[in-house]
Each structure stands twice: as structure tokens, then as C-alpha cells.
């Protein structure tokens, strides 16, 4: 079928060129967040707007629809998990979504996303939810329109979730998260009732930035981040950005008086980057060489940050290194005291500062509130009260004001509704993958204690990274672990780790 | 004439979009030279090639020629020094040059430029001119074709020079440089005969990099580099790059055992950057907001590096600061000994290491050899011998091998023939501008000694930077100084400075 091959190649070349443009956009964005001189912002925005317009134009050229139509039903499309089949499937998915949305709605969403963030920033600073409410109401209304234009299998929220977690259903996420909640709330209560708390002051001591940076480079390289194909730099709001098949950059921020921030932040971002570095370079910018979903991406960061980086075995190997780096602060601190301090579990009000266990409760309540807003079961003016009620119910705490309550996150202000769920999905995927890796590789803890991380990384690369988008997230978790996504592995992991620490 | 205005605006919008693309290309190039991970080079080249192709396509769209034709003879074009007139003139110049060159020649020049640099690199490493000769012969042949396609007023070399120094004539450069040579050769001989030499070991002492970097930032800011609109970073081969109307970045390299390299390098690059920062931002990417020529650009870097930065007055102000930064190496060194050490004049073999006086002899002989090669008066195989002869004649030295002789510079290997002259033109422009500024502002030395650099910078911004391309370099020097370019101000400056140091 030579024609189909030629058509496929034409599409692949087209998407490779789009990837060149989007990677350039990522380069400009990375520079903006890490280096750009203060006065350079306006022109940088013009540069990025030009590229975004070029990308959008190329993604919606009508010949793409025709070419994909030609390929439907050919051998190349027959196996949806093959490189060609996955490409055709994902291109079609993306193209259909793009052309379903009216241009006016796309522009209105882009405009209000920028405006919303500006309004939100001021509202949070002023602790003034009323100032944010009108634009949030408008955003919700536009997101309803977006969902209706895209269509959905069961509920509007499906259409929005699909932007971040392709193919996932709200009902399935709700099922898993409610199972998680049913076990997490009592676990957190048991921990609180244990009366035990670690001495967290151990990690709030002087940790000179130069040593933190050297240590951060060392640990990132140790777990497998390839510095020949990446960098580690500093920024205000850490992130990971892929700028090409052999250029993936992570960022962090250093707090000279707090150990956890940079160290676990670097493990987290390195986890994201190891995923990107594990993609197949020859398929860069095409579905077989792209990451599956935000949830799977987050699973890779959480796996290295929490399941590896907060494990006792990891610290059996790494604690002497860290003690040597910070002798004044840690030489006299026993391993077990340090290990307990970095595994402190306690309900708190701010999501980004939450621990491994309570974090998911922060997500769950956002996921529920988003659905209520979208369905019309909750009006925006009633949102702050609903927020406080849920925090009281799930975490036993109530924010003193909206700035540290409903206004704490940027996501909604930019129109990202349906995004939060992927954070918890990431934690769930991570535990389920990790449990399977532990079975397949036999005793990861012993390997970590010897400083051996390559077997786990190789396993992840083979099972997940190199698969690109050949499977959806749900298919991938089932292929890799033999079971659909479940809350059980995360709960088992938390009970196994926290049980001994808190004497449960 | 509303139609002409609409046509002008359409062209201006088009060139503004091209500037967005070229500034993005500059951003990618800057990152490549400062930060790019080792494995990222191939994909970066693909990104830059895509952008270069987009720019080339936009620069040669046939409607541009039609639009410029419409504007010819209109009021907008009447005054060639007005914003609109200069724009139309420069657009036409650029468009005509682009369309005169056959696509095949453009591609062959690009290809052989890349190949030539690779061959040259290996030839220099192996000290093997014979390995470089065939491709240099080919390059010379292609440059002849390029000159013939472009056309020229007097000689082929004019057409190549015009790429770097628009509107300049070979005969005029030859006139000025031969005048310079006639006075420079005896001056250098007098210096050699004086028997005096500074103790240059004073600047070859320990200079910790962290202090050099802090000092570099301080001196760049002091002379007027605006860090809100720029950065200073490290790289292997220092350069200055404008990435937008408010983002101009300079780079340097630090040698922990040598003072001059970073300090004067930063002054040099900051001089380039102050020019870029002095352009009118509202005309960014359009001729009234662009730099005139490489010679004028180099005049700004040389002015701050040499005429300011190597002056005694500058050091009256700055030496205590530098002594405080490097007490171990300089606390016991008197100002005059330091000042003499940074003004050491002695013939040498390597252009980039040459001093303020002998530097121009390195340029002059390259300028002469280039013309001989282009005219066919010299064949490539005879070039090394001709090189040695000229070094013996002008500088009294002969390279021991071709690696530190004819193979030392990258320029020819990439097809940049006609470029070298702009280095000396820069020195000449700098002295002529500086002498005029000194007259206009009355006693710059006294201002420098008080640490006042703003009057000079403001004068340069008004007289030169803000003029953009409204005048050619030759017009500009005549407007600013009342005289055509001459070697006299540079010789006067050198005699005035070096006379007392060497007891001439």
C-alpha cells in the first residue's frame, strides 16, 4: 500500500516540523522562567505568540483531516498499539478536538486564561475572593461550552479531564478516589491519634545552597538523570521542560534553611525528566515518542520523589553522603530521626506543602468541587464556604482566609479545570507501578540500600517510557501490572511505611 | 498619499515579524553557546535551520519588490535619512542583494561554509595547510561568483566588504589603512627601541573567578550596561547577542590566573551591548532601530574597552575598587605599574591576543591578502609564504608553523571574506568619535577619574545609537565629527598615550 505509506510519511514530517516549533516555544518558555531579564517579558510574549499561532495553523490544516481519512482502515491503522496505528489514532484525536472547537471559543478561552491569572494574582494578594468570583464564573461558563463542543461519553467533566488524562472517565477517577478516601481518612486519623510526631526541626537547619546544589546534581545523576542530555537550573517555581530529544531541563529553588524543598523537588523533577529521557528519540514529536498523560508523567516524578526518595532503603545508602555535605546540621542526627522527619504526616491547609498521605485529600476535594461547579450544583459565590466545609471534613482544618484557602492554586484562574485529578492519579499509578517493579525485580529496597537505581530505571524505561502513546494510561497500567488502576497499592504502601513510624 | 502609508505599514509589519523570528534564532544561538547540553546540538541545528528557512522565505517574497517599487518616488522615500526613507532604502538594498544571488549559489556558499569550518578545524589542529587549501580555493572561487552576481562599484572586494560595511569602498579602506600603516610601523619600532617594557607578570597573578565576576558586573553596570535589559553569562568564545528590544546579553570567560581576559572582554562586549541598548526600541527590527555596520559596532566595543578602559583616568577611579577585590595580587602594586602592564605594546603572532597598537597591523595584512586572493594575484598554495613575509615585514616576527600563522582565524573557512577590515575600521571610528566626544563634552578624562561615564554614554546614544541606519557609516562619521574617516585620531591617541609610557 505505497500510497498509505507516503501519506503517513507526509503527516509524520508535518508533525516533526510542529515539534520543532513547539520545542522552540518550550526553549523560550524555559528561558523566560529561568533567565529572561526583567524588561524582556513583553517581547518574549510576542515571540511565543507568533510561534503558538504557527503551531495552531499547522495543527488545523484541513489536508490533515483528509490524509487521516485516507489512512483509516489501512494496514497502518489496523493495530492501534503499533507505531503507525498509535500515531494515526492520536493525530486524529488531536485534530478532531482542534476542529470541534470554534475559533471564537479558543480565542476567548486564551484571553480569559491570561486575564484570569492576573485577576487571581491580585485577589489572592488581597485575600479578596469577591474580586475573583465574576471571572471564575465566566471561566466555568466557557469550560461548559468547551465540554459541550467537544462532546463526552458520560458527563461534561469527562471532556475537560480528557485534555490532561486522555481517555479517562470521571466515573472511574471518582471510583478510585472514593476508595482511596475511605481508607485515607481513617489512616490520617490513626496517625493523629498515635501521639507520635517526628522532630521536623532537624530539616529546618542551615543547609548552605552551594552544597545543596552539588548534592542535587549528584542525586539526580545517581538515579539516572543524564546531564549530557539535560541541565539543572534555578527558578522561582520549579518545573521540568523537554526542549528536544536530547535536551530535557529540570529546575529547582534552594532554601538555605530547609532541606526538603530542593532535595525532594529535584528528585521529583528528575523523575519527570527521566521519563522524557526514556522516550524513543527517533519518534520525538510523534505519538510513539511522546508521554501518555499528565497522570503517568506525575507517576514518574512521585515514584522517584516518594517511593524511592522517602524510603528507608534509599537513606541507608544516601544519608552518609548527606551528612558529609552538611556536617554541622546532620552529623549528630541519627538516620531514623532524619527518616522520620522527612516522612512527617500531618493535615495542613496548603496543597503544595502537603505530605505523601494527606496530599490526596487536597486533590479529592478539588476534584469534587470542580464537578459541582461544572454541573451547576455549586455556584461560584458559594465556593469558599464549600471549600472550608470540605477541608474541615477531610482534613480537620479550616483556612483562616481565602488566600490560604480557595485562592491558593493558580489552576482554575487559567482555565485548567480537570487538571487536579492527575496529581492523585500520579500517586496511584506510581504505587501500582512500584509494587509491580518490586515483584518483577525482586527486592528493590536491597538494591536502593546498595545505591543501585539502574534496574528500576531500566524497568520503567522498558515498561513505560519507551511505550510512548502506544497505549492509553488505563491500558498501560493494566499491561504493566495486570490489573486496572486501584487505590489499594497506595494504601498498602502508606500503611507499610507509616505503620512502623507511628506505631499503628 | 494614504496608499503609500498602507504599503509602508505592511512592509514594516512584515519586517517586524521577521525580526521576531531572527530574535528567536538569536535566542537559540545564545543558548547553544552558553548552556545547551552536549547531546542537544543536532536538534538545535534543526530548530535553527527551520527558522533560517522561514526568515529567508519571508525576505525574498516577490511582493516586497513590488511594494518597494510602489514606494520609490513617494514622499516617504524622499529623505533617505528619515525613518521611512532609511527603511525603504535599506529594505531595497537587502531585497536586491537577496534576489541577485542565485539560489544554487546561496546554498553552495552555506554548505561550503559549514564544511570549510570543519576542514579548517582539523587542519589547524594538525598544522596542515595543504589539507585546507583545496576548500579555501573553492571558497575563493565562490566568493568571486558572489561578487560578480552582486555587482560592485570599483572592484570585486567592494561587493564582499559591502556585506559587513554597507556602502564602504575598498579603495577608501585601503587609503585609510595605508595611512595608518605608514605611521604605525615606525611607532611600533620606536616602542621596541625604547628598551622599556612593563612588568606584565602583575596581571598574571591569582584573580579568583567569583571576584572577577562580581567586578565584571560592577564595571559593566558602571559604564551603563542595563541589567534590567540584559545579562552577563559565561561561554567559551565570548560574544554579545541582542535577543529583543529589551534583552541584550553579553558573555565572557574567566581565567583565574589572568586579569585582562575577562575584565577587558566584558568592557568590550558591554560596549557592543550599550550600542544595542541605545537603539530606539519602537523601531526594533526595522532600519531606524538597527545597527549601522560591523565597523560602527566594533567602534563601540573598542571605545569602551580601549579608549575608556585602558585610559589612566579610568584607572584613577577604578583601581582602588580592583585592588580591594584582589588584595593579595594587587594591594602592593602601584597604579602606574598596573596601568603600564595593561598597556603593554609588543609585536605578536596571534591577532586575538594583540595589543591596541599592533592589532591593526594584523588586520592590514589580512585585508591585503584577501584582495590578492580575490583578484588572482595570489594563489592559495602560495598563501602561507605570503603570510610569513607580511608578518616579518609588518611585525618583525614569523610564525613557526601555519597553525599559529595563516590557519589561526576561523573567518575565511566560513566564507567571511571582507570581514577583517571592519575590526580596524572599528578602531579608527572609535578614536575619531572619542576625540569628538572629548571636544564636545570637554575633558572626558576628568569625568572618568570621578567615575562619571554617563555623559559619554549619553553622547554616543544621541549621536550614534539612536540614529539607527538613517546614515551609512561614512555619513555618520562625517556628521558626528565633521570629517571623513581618517587614521589621524587613532595615531594621535596612541602617541599621546604610549609616548609617556615608553618615553618616546
Contacts between the chains, C-beta under 8 A, distances in Angstrom:
chain1	res1	chain2	res2	distance
A	17	B	50	6.8
A	20	B	46	6.1
A	20	B	47	5.4
A	20	B	50	5.0
A	21	B	50	7.4
A	23	B	43	7.4
A	23	B	47	6.5
A	24	B	24	6.4
A	24	B	28	6.8
A	24	B	47	5.3
A	24	B	51	7.3
A	27	B	27	7.1
A	27	B	28	6.4
A	27	B	31	6.5
A	27	B	47	7.7
A	28	B	24	6.8
A	28	B	27	6.4
A	31	B	27	6.5
A	31	B	31	6.9
A	35	B	231	6.5
A	36	B	247	6.8
A	37	B	227	6.9
A	37	B	228	6.1
A	37	B	229	5.5
A	37	B	230	5.5
A	37	B	231	5.8
A	37	B	246	6.9
A	37	B	247	5.4
A	37	B	249	8.0
A	38	B	228	4.9
A	38	B	229	8.0
A	39	B	226	7.9
A	39	B	228	4.9
A	39	B	229	4.6
A	39	B	246	3.8
A	39	B	247	7.3
A	40	B	229	7.0
A	40	B	243	7.4
A	40	B	244	5.6
A	40	B	246	5.1
A	40	B	247	3.7
A	42	B	246	7.5
A	43	B	23	7.4
A	43	B	244	3.8
A	43	B	245	5.7
A	43	B	246	6.3
A	43	B	247	6.7
A	43	B	284	7.7
A	44	B	244	6.8
A	44	B	247	7.5
A	46	B	20	6.1
A	47	B	20	5.4
A	47	B	23	6.5
A	47	B	24	5.3
A	47	B	27	7.7
A	47	B	244	7.4
A	50	B	17	6.8
A	50	B	20	5.0
A	50	B	21	7.4
A	51	B	24	7.3
A	226	B	39	7.9
A	227	B	37	6.9
A	228	B	37	6.1
A	228	B	38	4.9
A	228	B	39	4.9
A	229	B	37	5.5
A	229	B	38	8.0
A	229	B	39	4.6
A	229	B	40	7.0
A	230	B	37	5.5
A	231	B	35	6.5
A	231	B	37	5.8
A	243	B	40	7.4
A	244	B	40	5.6
A	244	B	43	3.8
A	244	B	44	6.8
A	244	B	47	7.4
A	245	B	43	5.7
A	246	B	37	6.9
A	246	B	39	3.8
A	246	B	40	5.1
A	246	B	42	7.5
A	246	B	43	6.2
A	247	B	36	6.8
A	247	B	37	5.3
A	247	B	39	7.3
A	247	B	40	3.7
A	247	B	43	6.7
A	247	B	44	7.5
A	249	B	37	8.0
A	284	B	43	7.7
